[in-house]
Amino acid sequence: MTRKIVVVGWGLAAHRLVTGLLAADTDVDVIVYAGEGGTAHDRSALPGTLTGAGAGLPTPSDPRLTLHAGVRAVAVDRMHRFVHGSDHWVQPYDTLVLATGANAMLPPIKGLRTDDGQDLLPGVHSSHSAADFQRLAEAASAATHAVVIGGSTIGLDVAAALRTMRAADPLHVELVDQMPAAPEITSADAYLTLRRTGVIAYQDCRVRALTAGRGGGLEGVVLADGHRLACDLAVIACGTAPNTALAWTSGLAVARGIVVDDTLRSVSDPHIHALGACAEHRRSLSGRRETVLAQADVLAARLSGVDPYRTYFSGLRSGAQLALSS
């Protein structure tokens, strides 16, 4: 009997899982809800798209795969095992996998949004999705002075890419650490490397406010010490928070992330799993690339039957996540 495995999300975690399931040549139908579009992306590689690099992942060509591009999963009926899509289609499932990833965090900075609070101030850009980076590339092509707010790895990568994307007419780029709350430590060497590209980097510093010009667009940023930086482009790179909205409304256990056991199964429902940046395993969150890939490999092995007893253990040995087979 063909099993229906529904996957919500189409990022690195979902792509690796689906690829593993299809490679196992098992009797499954895999249905993916890809709310951001039909191409999966490795988010860690998105800053490179500013300089022409690719971040898209190849879509598997397999008749067992159904990809709902641009369709979001809006509700889960756990009792009857149905997923309701934004296209009003109701999809039954035997197993549901939530790979909803994380949402970009927007810091509480005065002037970040328009007066009605609905949109970011013109000239301010997020740096999370492929669409974000497409808009950022267009804006950066005409900008003269950019400020990157956030000293995470993504923030440093964005700053370096902005500096190098216009070889003939380099963009003036400054980065403000903003002391991210994420459990990520950016090394002094990383800042030194960034400064060698010509980026001015401020560490242990915060942006207090954004200021708008007469036309309503971004004019500059004000640091906590009152120092002002003129700019016509600002990029927010202040980390992410697990996207747990669908799990929460479905009645699953959610702490900081979707709570899963060592098999990456929800502690609330044996038919639902979660992995990647949205999952919380042993009170730990991680959206690191190696963690995401390890979790996807474990879940693919379990759900395909290749290794149904394989478990995941988030042991921090040399900073790595470990996948163990029992």
N, C-alpha and C positions, 0 to 999 in steps of 0.2 A: 504494500500500500504506500502510495506516494505521500510523504510528509510535507506540510506547508510550513516553511520557516520564513517569518516576516521580520525584516530588519528595518528599523527606523533610524535614519541617518545615512549619510554617504560620504563620510570623511575617511581618514586613514584607517581607523579601527574597522569600520564597516567594510571597506574595500578589501582589507586583508582577510577578514572573516569570510566574506563571500567568495573570494578567490580560493581560499582553502576548502570551503565546502564543495565547490564545483570541481576542484581538482581531485577530490576523493571519489568521484564517479559514483555517488550514492543516489538512491531513488528519492530525490527531494525536488520540490519547487521552491525557489528562493524569490521572495517578493521584497523589493526595496523601495522605501519611501525616501526620495532624494529631494528634500524641500528646497535646497539651494541650487538645484539644477542637475543635469545628467552626468556631469563630469566630476569625479571625486578628486579632491586635492589634498596634498600633504601640506597642512597649514604652516609647518615650520619652514617650508620652501617658498612660501608666498612672497616674502620680501625680495627674493631674487627675480621675481617677474618684473620688477621695476627696471631691471637692467637687461631684460630679454630672456631670462632663464625660464624654464617650464616648471610648473608645479602640479600639472594634471596627471592623473593616474589612468592607465588604459582600462577601458570598460570591458569586462570579459564577454566574449561572444559565445553564448551558450543558450540553447532553447529552454533550459530550466530556469533562466533568470528573467524576471519581469521587473523593469526599472520604471518607477513612476517619477519621471523627472519633473521637478517643480511642484510636486504634490506633497503637502505636509500631512503627517498623522496628527489628527486633532483630538481623538478620544480613543480609549481602549475599553471594551466591554469584556472584563475578565471572566464573568460568569459564563458567557456564551463563546468566548474567545474570538472576538471580532475587533478589527481595527477600523476606525472611521477616518477616511481621508478628507482633505479639504476639497476634493473633487466630488464629494458626496458618495463615493464608492465605499461599500462595506466589505472588508476583506477578512475571511476566516483564517485562523492560524492554528497550528499544533504547537509551535514554539515561537515566542516573540523575543526578539533581541533589541534592546534599546542601546543605540550608539549615538546618542543625541549630542555628545560633545560638550562644549562649554560656550558661554556667552561672554562677549567682551565686557570688561568692567569699565565703567565711566566714573572718574573720580569726582568728588563733590567740589568742583571748582566754580567760583562765581563767574558768570558770563559764558559758561560752556554751551548753553542752549539759547535759542531765540527767546524773545520775550514771552511767547505763548507756551514755551516749554516743550513743544512738539518735535523740534528738529535741532540738530547741532548748528551752532553759529556758522554762517557761510565762511568757508575757509578752513573749517575744522573737520578732520576725517578720522574715522575709526580704522583699525588695521587688523581685521580679523578674518573676513571672508574674501573669496576671490573677487567678488563684486566690489568690495571695499578697495582692493588694490587696483582694480581697473579705474575706479574714480580717482584714486590717489595719483595714479600715473598721469592721467589727463590734467589734473590740477597742478602737479609738479612741473609739467612741461612749460607752464607759463608763470610759475612763481619765481620770486627773487630771494626770499628769505624764509626758511622753514625751521620750526621748532618741534622736536619730537619729545613728547611728554611721557616718560616711563623708561626706566633703565633695565628692563628685562632683556633676555636674549633677543626676542623679537624687536624690541625697541632699538637695540644696538644695530641689529641687521637692517632695520628700516632706515636708520640714520646713515649708515654706510652706503646703502643702495641709493638713497636720495642724493648723496654727495657725488656718486660716481655715474649716475644715469645720464648726466649731461656733460660729456667730455669737453666739448667746445666752449660751453658757457656754464661752468660749475655753479650749482645752487649752493648758497650759503646756508649751512645747516648747523643748528645747535641742539644739544640734547640735555634735558633736565631729568635727573635721576628719579624724582618723585618718590623715592624710597618705597618700592612696591611691597605690598603685603604678602605676595606669593612666596612660598618657601624656596626661593631661587636666589642664589648668591652669584652675582656677576663679578668676576675676578677683576683685580686691578689691571692685569695683563690685557683683558678684553677692552678696557677703557683706553689703555695705552695704544693698542692696535687701532682703535677707532679714531683716536686723535691724530694718528699718522696719516689718515685719509683726508684730514683737513677739517673734521668735525670738531666744534668746540663743545666739550662735555662738562656739565656741572654735576658733581656728585654730592650726596647728602643735602639735597636741595629740593624745594617744592615750588610748584606754581600755585599762586594764591588766586589769581584771577586772569580772565581773558578780557581784552578791551576791543570794542568795535569802533570803526571809523564812521564818518558821516553817511556813507552809503549803506551801513549796516553790516558790512563784512569785517572779518578779522583784521585788527590793526596791530596787535601785540599781546604779549603776556607779561604779567607782573609776578615776580618771584616773592617768596615769603619775606625776604629782607627788604622788599621795596624796589629792588632793581628791576628795570624794564627792558624787555627784549622786543624790538620791532620785528614783525613777521607778517606775511600774508598767507602763510600755510602752517597749520598745526596738526600734528598726528598724535592720536591717543594710543599708547601702547602700555597700559597699566595692568596687564594681566587679565585673567579670565575667572569665571565662576561656573561650576557645573550647571548644565542645562537640565534641570530636574522637573520642569513644569508638567510634562506629560505623565511622568511617574507619579508626581504628587496628586494630580487630579484623578489618577487611576487607583489611588489608595495604596500604593506601594510604600514600603518603609523608606523614608528619606531622612538623612541627617544633613551632612554637608553635600553628599552625593547620594546616588541610589545605592542602598546598602545591599551588598552581595556576599555570599559565602565563598569558600575556597574553590567552588566549581563555577564561580561567577554567576550563580543563580540568585535571583531575588530572594531575600529571606521571607518575603510575604507570599510568593506565588511560585510553585515549582515549574510552571510553564513559561516563565519570563526570566530572561538573563539581561545583564548590562555589562558593558565594558568600555574602556577608554576613559576620557576625561570626565564623563558623567557618573562614573561608578566609584563607590567608596568601599574598599576592601580592607578589613581589619583596621578600621578607623583611619585609613590612609587614602589620600587622593593623589593621582598622578596623571598628567597628560603628556609625560615625556614619551618621545617617540619609541624608545626601546620597550617601555612598559606597555604601550598600546599594542605593539606588534606581538609581544609575548602573550598578552591576554587573548588577542585574536587567534593566535595559533592554538592555544589551549582550548578555547571554545570551539574552534573548527574541528579539532580532533575529537572532542566529546560529542558534538552534535552529528558529525558524520559517521561516528562509530569506529573510526580508525583507532582511537585510544579512548574508549568511553570512561575510563577511570582516571584520566589525567586531571590533575588539579593545579591551581595557581597559588603560589605563595609569594607575597610581596616582601620578601626579606631584603633588607638593605645591606647587601654585601658589596663593598667597593662601589656603592652608589647605584648598583644594578638591581633590577627586578628579576626574580628567579621564577621560572616555570618548572614545576616538578611533576614527574610521572610516578604514580603510586604503583 
